[in-house]
Amino acid sequence: MFNLKTKQGKLFKALVLDGESLSASQITKRFAIKNPTATVSDIRYAGFPIYANTRKAGNLSLIHISE
């Protein structure tokens, strides 16, 4: 589990626990994470499924899929 007081922990809470959909730019602005791709990869490596989906407009959206 992640420390929910860190930037990575706050992103983990938003994506995994709260089930929010966020783009890379939203992650950067909201959590001040300079490399959202690496941070999401760290969360994935810890065993949490996070998938990237594109919308019709073409913007990237990160979402958590519950099993």
Backbone torsions as a table, in degrees:
resi	resn	phi	psi	omega
1	MET	NA	162.0	-175.9
2	PHE	-106.6	149.9	173.7
3	ASN	-71.2	114.9	-173.8
4	LEU	-72.4	-0.4	177.7
5	LYS	-93.9	-11.7	178.7
6	THR	-88.5	167.0	177.3
7	LYS	-60.4	-44.3	179.5
8	GLN	-63.3	-40.7	178.7
9	GLY	-65.6	-37.7	178.3
10	LYS	-67.7	-38.7	176.3
11	LEU	-66.7	-42.3	176.8
12	PHE	-56.4	-46.2	179.8
13	LYS	-60.6	-45.5	-178.0
14	ALA	-64.1	-46.6	-175.5
15	LEU	-78.9	-46.0	-171.7
16	VAL	-92.0	-51.3	-175.5
17	LEU	-76.9	-40.2	-177.9
18	ASP	-94.7	-13.0	177.1
19	GLY	69.0	28.7	-179.3
20	GLU	-77.1	154.9	172.3
21	SER	-105.9	125.3	-177.0
22	LEU	-136.0	141.8	173.8
23	SER	-86.6	168.6	179.5
24	ALA	-61.2	-40.8	-180.0
25	SER	-68.3	-35.0	176.3
26	GLN	-65.2	-39.7	178.7
27	ILE	-63.3	-44.3	-179.9
28	THR	-62.0	-46.0	-178.1
29	LYS	-70.2	-44.1	-173.8
30	ARG	-76.5	-37.4	-174.4
31	PHE	-112.1	-0.4	-178.6
32	ALA	57.4	36.8	177.2
33	ILE	-94.2	119.7	-175.6
34	LYS	-77.0	-26.8	179.7
35	ASN	-128.5	81.5	-177.9
36	PRO	-60.2	-33.3	-178.9
37	THR	-61.3	-44.8	179.8
38	ALA	-67.0	-39.4	-179.7
39	THR	-66.4	-42.2	177.3
40	VAL	-64.9	-38.8	177.2
41	SER	-61.0	-39.6	177.5
42	ASP	-62.1	-41.0	179.3
43	ILE	-67.1	-41.5	176.1
44	ARG	-61.0	-43.6	-179.1
45	TYR	-60.9	-30.1	177.8
46	ALA	-75.0	-3.8	174.4
47	GLY	103.8	14.5	-179.3
48	PHE	-105.2	125.8	-177.2
49	PRO	-76.1	114.6	175.1
50	ILE	-125.4	126.4	-175.5
51	TYR	-116.3	144.7	176.0
52	ALA	-100.7	126.1	178.0
53	ASN	-125.8	146.8	175.2
54	THR	-102.1	147.7	176.5
55	ARG	-96.3	176.2	179.5
56	LYS	-59.6	-33.8	-179.8
57	ALA	-71.4	-15.3	177.3
58	GLY	95.2	-3.1	-179.6
59	ASN	-81.3	145.0	-175.9
60	LEU	-79.3	136.4	179.4
61	SER	-130.0	130.0	178.1
62	LEU	-98.4	127.5	-180.0
63	ILE	-136.1	154.1	176.6
64	HIS	-99.4	132.0	178.8
65	ILE	-105.1	118.6	178.3
66	SER	-73.4	145.3	178.2
67	GLU	-103.1	NA	NA
